[in-house]
């Protein structure tokens, strides 16, 4: 199963709305010190949770499917060479890339040297799956047949 254009748009708009609610733009957050960036990411995740609190099972599953695909698509050796990290660390680095919003994601996807080294956002990797589990007692089945784990995208590692 693939994401619809509406799901993809909703996902990235939700990310942008959560950042707006923190009072910090992602581009400004990228210039913060490590500790300040971590605090801003925590605030972003809290806002994302608040904005998603009333979503249905289908809505959370659709958002998780978009996140899963976004993480999969940037699962690439050339990007890991810039961000660093073990298998788990690189997954968390990709979570950071997604959490920073569509503009950053697209920039890093197009030119990996624009990525921030050693930056992570583990929570983003399974954010909507965990919300689904908290609300409905199960993890969603995205039906995509892909994995977000490092080196699962054969095109990115060939």
C-alpha positions in Angstrom: 0.0 0.0 0.0 1.3 3.4 -0.9 0.6 6.8 0.6 -1.8 9.2 -1.2 -0.7 12.7 -2.1 -3.2 13.9 0.5 -1.5 11.8 3.2 1.9 13.0 2.2 0.8 16.6 2.3 -1.0 16.2 5.6 2.2 14.6 7.1 4.5 17.5 6.1 1.9 20.1 7.0 1.6 18.5 10.5 5.3 18.6 10.9 5.4 22.3 10.0 2.4 23.1 12.3 4.2 21.4 15.2 7.3 23.5 14.6 5.2 26.6 14.3 3.5 25.9 17.6 6.9 25.8 19.3 7.7 29.3 18.1 10.8 28.0 16.3 11.3 27.4 12.6 13.3 24.3 11.8 15.9 26.3 9.9 16.5 28.3 13.0 16.6 25.2 15.2 19.4 23.8 13.0 21.6 26.7 14.2 21.1 26.0 17.9 23.6 24.4 20.3 23.1 20.6 20.8 21.4 21.1 24.2 19.1 23.8 22.9 18.3 21.7 19.8 17.3 18.7 22.0 15.0 20.9 24.0 13.4 22.3 20.8 13.0 18.8 19.4 11.3 17.8 22.7 8.9 20.7 22.4 8.3 19.9 18.7 7.4 16.2 19.6 5.1 17.4 22.4 3.3 19.7 19.9 3.1 16.9 17.3 1.5 14.7 19.9 -1.0 17.3 20.9 -1.9 18.0 17.2 -2.4 14.2 16.6 -4.3 13.4 19.8 -7.7 13.0 18.2 -6.6 11.1 15.1 -8.3 7.9 14.2 -6.6 4.6 13.7 -6.7 5.0 9.9 -5.3 8.5 10.1 -2.4 7.5 12.4 -1.7 4.5 10.1 -1.6 6.7 7.1 0.8 9.1 8.8 3.0 6.2 9.9 3.1 4.9 6.3 4.3 8.3 5.1 7.0 8.4 7.9 8.1 4.9 7.0 8.5 5.7 3.3 10.3 9.0 4.1 12.8 7.1 6.4 13.2 4.4 3.8 13.9 6.8 0.9 16.8 8.4 2.8 18.2 5.1 3.8 21.4 5.5 1.7 25.1 4.9 2.2 26.0 8.4 0.8 23.9 10.0 3.5 25.2 7.8 6.3 28.7 8.8 5.3 27.8 12.4 6.2 25.6 11.9 9.3 27.5 9.0 10.8 26.0 6.5 13.2 25.7 2.8 13.7 22.7 1.0 12.2 20.4 2.4 15.0 22.2 5.7 15.0 21.7 6.2 11.3 18.0 5.3 11.7 17.8 8.0 14.4 19.7 10.5 12.1 17.1 9.8 9.4 14.4 10.5 12.1 16.0 13.9 12.7 16.0 14.6 8.9 12.2 13.9 8.8 11.5 15.8 12.0 13.2 18.9 10.6 10.5 19.2 7.9 10.0 18.9 4.2 12.5 21.6 3.1 15.3 20.1 5.1 14.4 16.6 4.1 14.3 17.5 0.4 17.6 19.4 0.7 19.4 16.5 2.4 17.9 14.0 0.0 19.1 16.0 -3.0 22.5 16.8 -1.5 23.6 14.7 1.5 26.5 17.2 2.4 23.8 19.6 3.7 22.9 17.1 6.4 23.7 17.8 10.0 26.3 15.3 11.4 25.5 13.4 14.6 22.0 14.8 15.0 19.3 12.3 16.0 15.6 12.2 16.7 14.8 8.6 17.7 11.2 9.3 18.6 10.3 10.4 15.1 11.2 7.0 13.6 8.1 5.4 15.1 6.2 8.4 16.4 2.8 7.7 14.8 3.1 3.9 15.4 3.7 4.6 19.1 0.7 7.0 19.2 -1.4 4.3 17.5 -0.3 1.7 20.1 -1.0 4.1 23.0 -4.5 4.9 21.7 -5.6 1.6 20.2 -3.4 -1.1 21.8 -1.7 -2.2 18.6 0.9 -1.1 16.2 -0.4 -0.2 12.8 0.0 -2.4 9.8 1.1 0.1 7.1 0.8 -2.6 4.4 3.9 -1.1 2.6 6.1 -4.1 2.8 9.2 -1.9 3.5 11.3 -1.5 6.5 12.7 1.6 8.1 15.7 -0.2 9.5 19.1 0.8 8.2 20.4 -0.8 5.0 16.9 -2.1 4.1 16.7 0.1 1.0 18.8 -1.9 -1.6 18.9 1.1 -4.0 20.5 3.3 -1.4 23.2 0.7 -0.5 24.2 -0.5 -4.0 
